[in-house]
Amino acid sequence: MNDDVRNIVLGVVAAGISAALGWMARTHLWRRKLRRKQAFLGLPENAECLLVVNRDPATAEPAVHRFDVFALLELSALVKDCGAHVQVVTQDAAHQGFGERTEFCVGGPGSNRRMVAHMAAMLPGVRVNVDPEPGPDRGAFQIGSERYRMDPGVTEYVLLARLTAGERRETRPVFLFCGQRAITNQAATRYLARNHERLARKHGSNSFVLLLKVINSQAYGPDVVELVADVTRVAQTALPAATPRTGHRAD
């Protein structure tokens, strides 16, 4: 073998080793990224999770608003990326505790009984006005001493929460998407899909409650979302006894 042939062979071998090392490095990074995503969402490989579907309060028949359907599709894509499996149940058919399986619960307390139960158990500092009568406080959030009213299509709010119960490491989280309108529910699921890496770095496996503002949904749909505040502490602190209960119109 002359020098030219030897140099060509060595070059091919070096290129092959470099390609193999690059592939291994990319695979390692991809798997580490996937494991972090699975840990944050509580969705290890082949895990089972629950998608709790609300109902459209604007119809007499059992139905799901189209924006809530879009929200479920956003969540289904996240579940699939983790290699997990999903079971979809309606808000009045989810009869189980929390912590055994990851749960994604979509819709405010006016359209989702399951959300009512979760908020009463884990978010005692939050009240939502579900009075169907028109008025400035319709759909308003009260979080601690602050009230957040919506201007439909212009300024609307949604809570995105990751909550865990107990200290067991294997306890699965519950994700809440509690919006003032259906389009805000989709905005919150999209926010989670786009920002889960940043949220995982910041919060790890801890519970959090974020108040998001959806800007000009009549023009931009669910895409323009601002983080108003991390309201975890105040949302988990019970309101004074004199405060109106969830479902009653606040003065």
C-alpha positions as CSV (number, residue, x, y, z in Angstrom):
1,M,0.0,0.0,0.0
2,N,1.5,3.3,-1.0
3,D,1.4,6.5,0.9
4,D,-1.5,8.0,-1.1
5,V,-3.8,4.9,-0.5
6,R,-2.8,4.8,3.1
7,N,-3.7,8.5,3.6
8,I,-7.1,7.9,1.9
9,V,-7.9,4.9,4.1
10,L,-6.9,6.8,7.2
11,G,-9.0,9.8,6.1
12,V,-12.0,7.5,5.6
13,V,-11.5,5.9,8.9
14,A,-11.1,9.2,10.7
15,A,-14.3,10.6,9.0
16,G,-16.2,7.4,10.1
17,I,-15.0,7.7,13.7
18,S,-16.0,11.4,13.7
19,A,-19.4,10.7,12.3
20,A,-20.0,7.9,14.8
21,L,-18.9,10.1,17.7
22,G,-21.1,12.9,16.4
23,W,-24.1,10.6,16.2
24,M,-23.5,9.2,19.7
25,A,-23.2,12.8,21.1
26,R,-26.4,13.9,19.4
27,T,-28.2,10.7,20.5
28,H,-27.0,11.3,24.1
29,L,-28.2,14.9,24.1
30,W,-31.6,13.9,22.5
31,R,-32.1,11.2,25.1
32,R,-31.2,13.5,28.0
33,K,-33.5,16.1,26.7
34,L,-36.3,13.5,26.3
35,R,-35.7,12.3,29.9
36,R,-36.0,15.8,31.2
37,K,-39.2,16.3,29.3
38,Q,-40.6,13.0,30.5
39,A,-39.7,13.8,34.1
40,F,-41.3,17.3,34.0
41,L,-44.5,16.0,32.5
42,G,-44.6,12.8,34.6
43,L,-44.6,10.7,31.4
44,P,-42.0,8.0,31.3
45,E,-41.9,5.6,28.4
46,N,-45.3,3.7,28.0
47,A,-46.8,5.5,30.9
48,E,-50.6,6.1,31.0
49,C,-52.0,9.6,31.4
50,L,-55.4,11.2,31.5
51,L,-56.9,14.0,29.4
52,V,-60.0,15.5,31.1
53,V,-62.2,17.1,28.5
54,N,-64.6,19.9,29.5
55,R,-67.9,20.7,27.9
56,D,-68.9,23.8,25.9
57,P,-71.2,25.8,28.2
58,A,-72.7,27.6,25.3
59,T,-74.6,24.5,24.1
60,A,-77.3,22.4,25.8
61,E,-76.0,19.2,24.3
62,P,-72.7,17.6,25.4
63,A,-70.1,19.1,23.2
64,V,-66.5,20.3,23.2
65,H,-65.6,23.8,21.9
66,R,-63.3,23.7,18.9
67,F,-60.6,25.6,20.7
68,D,-60.6,23.0,23.5
69,V,-60.3,20.3,20.8
70,F,-57.2,22.2,19.5
71,A,-55.9,22.3,23.1
72,L,-56.3,18.5,23.4
73,L,-54.4,18.0,20.2
74,E,-51.5,20.1,21.5
75,L,-51.4,18.0,24.6
76,S,-51.7,14.7,22.7
77,A,-48.6,15.7,20.7
78,L,-46.6,16.2,23.9
79,V,-47.7,12.8,25.2
80,K,-46.8,11.1,22.0
81,D,-43.3,12.7,22.0
82,C,-42.7,11.1,25.4
83,G,-43.7,7.7,24.2
84,A,-46.7,7.6,26.6
85,H,-50.3,6.7,26.2
86,V,-53.4,8.8,26.7
87,Q,-56.9,8.2,27.9
88,V,-59.5,10.8,27.1
89,V,-62.4,11.2,29.6
90,T,-65.2,13.7,30.0
91,Q,-65.2,16.1,32.9
92,D,-68.1,14.2,34.6
93,A,-66.6,10.7,34.1
94,A,-63.2,11.2,35.8
95,H,-63.7,9.4,39.1
96,Q,-60.3,8.8,40.5
97,G,-57.8,10.5,42.7
98,F,-54.6,12.2,41.5
99,G,-51.0,11.3,41.7
100,E,-51.2,7.8,40.2
101,R,-51.2,9.1,36.6
102,T,-50.3,12.4,35.0
103,E,-53.5,14.3,34.3
104,F,-54.1,17.2,32.0
105,C,-57.4,19.0,32.9
106,V,-58.7,21.6,30.4
107,G,-61.4,24.2,31.1
108,G,-62.5,26.6,33.8
109,P,-64.8,25.6,36.7
110,G,-67.9,26.7,34.7
111,S,-67.4,23.9,32.2
112,N,-65.3,21.3,34.1
113,R,-66.4,19.7,37.4
114,R,-63.0,18.1,37.7
115,M,-61.4,21.6,37.6
116,V,-63.7,22.6,40.4
117,A,-62.5,19.7,42.6
118,H,-58.8,20.4,41.8
119,M,-59.1,24.1,42.6
120,A,-60.9,23.5,45.8
121,A,-58.3,21.0,46.9
122,M,-55.1,22.6,45.7
123,L,-55.8,26.3,44.8
124,P,-57.8,27.7,47.7
125,G,-56.6,31.2,46.9
126,V,-58.2,31.3,43.5
127,R,-61.9,32.1,42.8
128,V,-63.5,32.3,39.4
129,N,-66.7,34.1,38.7
130,V,-68.9,31.6,36.8
131,D,-72.1,33.7,36.9
132,P,-73.7,33.4,33.5
133,E,-75.3,36.8,33.6
134,P,-73.5,39.6,31.6
135,G,-71.4,42.0,33.7
136,P,-67.9,43.4,34.1
137,D,-67.0,40.6,36.5
138,R,-68.2,37.7,34.4
139,G,-65.4,35.2,34.1
140,A,-63.1,37.3,36.3
141,F,-60.3,35.7,38.3
142,Q,-59.7,36.6,41.9
143,I,-56.2,35.5,43.1
144,G,-55.6,36.5,46.6
145,S,-56.6,40.2,46.8
146,E,-56.2,40.9,43.1
147,R,-59.0,40.6,40.5
148,Y,-58.4,40.0,36.8
149,R,-61.3,40.9,34.5
150,M,-61.4,39.9,30.8
151,D,-62.1,42.0,27.8
152,P,-63.3,39.3,25.3
153,G,-61.1,39.1,22.3
154,V,-58.7,41.8,23.6
155,T,-57.3,40.9,27.0
156,E,-58.0,37.5,28.6
157,Y,-56.4,35.5,31.4
158,V,-55.6,31.8,31.9
159,L,-54.0,29.9,34.7
160,L,-51.4,27.3,33.9
161,A,-50.5,25.1,36.9
162,R,-48.4,22.0,37.5
163,L,-49.4,20.5,40.9
164,T,-48.3,17.5,42.8
165,A,-49.8,16.0,46.0
166,G,-47.5,14.4,48.6
167,E,-43.8,13.9,48.8
168,R,-43.5,10.6,47.0
169,R,-41.0,10.7,44.1
170,E,-43.3,8.6,41.8
171,T,-46.3,10.9,42.3
172,R,-47.5,12.1,39.0
173,P,-48.4,15.8,38.4
174,V,-51.7,17.3,37.5
175,F,-51.6,20.1,34.9
176,L,-54.5,22.6,34.9
177,F,-55.4,24.9,32.0
178,C,-58.1,27.1,33.5
179,G,-59.0,29.9,31.1
180,Q,-61.6,32.6,30.9
181,R,-62.6,31.4,27.4
182,A,-61.9,28.3,25.3
183,I,-59.2,30.0,23.2
184,T,-57.3,30.8,26.4
185,N,-57.2,27.1,27.3
186,Q,-55.5,26.5,23.9
187,A,-53.2,29.4,24.5
188,A,-52.0,27.8,27.8
189,T,-51.5,24.4,26.3
190,R,-49.5,25.9,23.5
191,Y,-47.4,27.9,26.0
192,L,-46.6,24.7,27.8
193,A,-45.6,22.9,24.6
194,R,-43.3,25.8,23.6
195,N,-41.8,26.5,27.0
196,H,-41.7,23.2,28.8
197,E,-37.8,23.1,28.7
198,R,-37.6,26.6,30.3
199,L,-40.3,25.7,32.9
200,A,-38.5,22.4,33.8
201,R,-35.2,24.2,34.3
202,K,-36.9,26.8,36.5
203,H,-39.3,24.7,38.5
204,G,-38.0,21.2,38.3
205,S,-40.5,18.8,39.9
206,N,-42.0,21.5,42.1
207,S,-45.6,22.8,41.8
208,F,-46.2,26.1,40.2
209,V,-49.1,28.3,39.2
210,L,-48.6,30.9,36.4
211,L,-51.0,33.6,35.4
212,L,-50.9,34.2,31.6
213,K,-52.4,37.0,29.6
214,V,-53.7,36.3,26.1
215,I,-53.4,39.4,23.9
216,N,-55.8,40.3,21.1
217,S,-57.1,36.8,20.5
218,Q,-59.6,38.1,18.0
219,A,-56.7,38.9,15.7
220,Y,-53.8,36.7,16.8
221,G,-55.7,33.6,18.2
222,P,-53.8,31.8,20.9
223,D,-50.3,32.8,19.8
224,V,-49.6,36.0,21.7
225,V,-49.3,35.2,25.4
226,E,-47.5,37.1,28.2
227,L,-46.6,35.8,31.6
228,V,-48.2,38.1,34.1
229,A,-46.9,36.6,37.3
230,D,-46.0,33.4,39.2
231,V,-48.9,33.2,41.6
232,T,-48.0,29.9,43.2
233,R,-47.8,31.1,46.8
234,V,-50.9,33.2,46.8
235,A,-53.0,30.7,44.8
236,Q,-52.2,28.0,47.4
237,T,-53.0,30.2,50.4
238,A,-56.7,30.1,51.4
239,L,-58.7,33.3,51.0
240,P,-60.3,34.8,54.1
241,A,-63.6,33.2,55.1
242,A,-65.6,36.3,54.1
243,T,-64.5,36.0,50.5
244,P,-67.3,34.7,48.1
245,R,-67.0,31.1,47.2
246,T,-66.2,29.9,43.7
247,G,-69.2,30.1,41.4
248,H,-70.7,33.1,43.2
249,R,-70.4,36.5,41.7
250,A,-67.9,38.8,43.4
251,D,-68.9,42.3,44.4
